[in-house]
């Protein structure tokens, strides 16, 4: 082939390549121009997702379409600054915050809540958990937490407090008695006590009882009974008595340690006692003298024969003399007269000491005539005459002997029981 033919063929080839390159360049320019025009018509959206911000260009017509482009699925508890149906017209901002799951334990029962807010108060509100100022919430309501934080709520309940004599109501959560008392600012002294154990758990509608204990010293003066002594006196008639030394009660000072619970005495211990005044015994003289009645017949000058006759007459006359003596014994003496209700008693009853209020031992003197009286009506020691009983001494008292009542001493128990109650006349002789 000639040299000219080769050159012609090369020229045609070069022209073909240049045309292809030109076409490719035009197409590329057109594509770039088209792309530039396409990109230039996009809207710029400032997107904030879970706190991170970036600018994104989009042809999306709505916020929902834009989120789909970003492969973001919005849950019902998520936060979205605009609704998904909101149109995109020009540049704008879209904020999306994904909700987190929180767990709240209420009195041991778990409850979950989804929210984009992170304060304890907002989480409880989202979980529809109402709290009062008495409830115990941990962490505190204003604290910010994350989804791994354990949130607990202890609901408060009413508890009755008996503090000594004071009763009141208080709110508490499940805690020990010791902590509950501390919460209520109730302090205990060394002697005070709590009826329930300090480590026991306070429960709803329970009662916490605090017993206030105190020890005090009490000094009192008590009387000491005097002893009674009787002495036989031959100068007094049998049955008569006379106080020769009046008894006086003694005085002893006693010191007690008194334990009080809630102001009420529960224990009393005698610590010491001191005699301030010694008692003085009462001495009573008891008469032993016996009166013997005698009849004086005068000097006998009658001869022997007449004497026999006189003796016979004397014997016959003796009966009237005895009747006169008997009449003299039963005749009523002069004195202050009154009608009283009379009963009888004996020294042989169960539990009876046999010692009268004036110190006379009735068991040692079973034949004595003695009555129990009301000293405000008949003074003790008075000599009296009692219808159907005779002369007696007012030498005793009795709890039931008040006013115009007397109690006759009769040694025989069966006779005393059968006496019953009678209205009798008496006379106070002195």
Secondary structure, DSSP 8 states (H G I E B T S, - for coil): --HHHHHHHHHHHHHHHHHHHHHHHHHHHHHHHHHHHHHHT-EEEEEEETTEEEEEEE--SBHHHHHHHTT----TTSEESS-TT-B--SSEEEEEE--EEEEEEETTEEEEEEES--BHHHHHHHTT----TTSEEES-TT-B--TTS-EEEE--EEEEEEETTEEEEEEE-S-BHHHHHHHTT----SS-EESS-TTSB--TT-EEEEE-EEEEEEEEEEEE---EEEEEEEEEETT-EEEEE--B-EEEEEEEEEEEETTEEEEEEEEEEEEEE--B-EEEEEEEE--------------HHHHHHHHHHHHHHHHHHHHHHHHHHHS--SSEEEEEEEEEE-TTSTT---B-TT--BTTT-TT--EEE--TTTS-TT-EEEETTTEEEEEEE--TT--SSEEEEE-SSHHHHHHH--EEEEEEE--
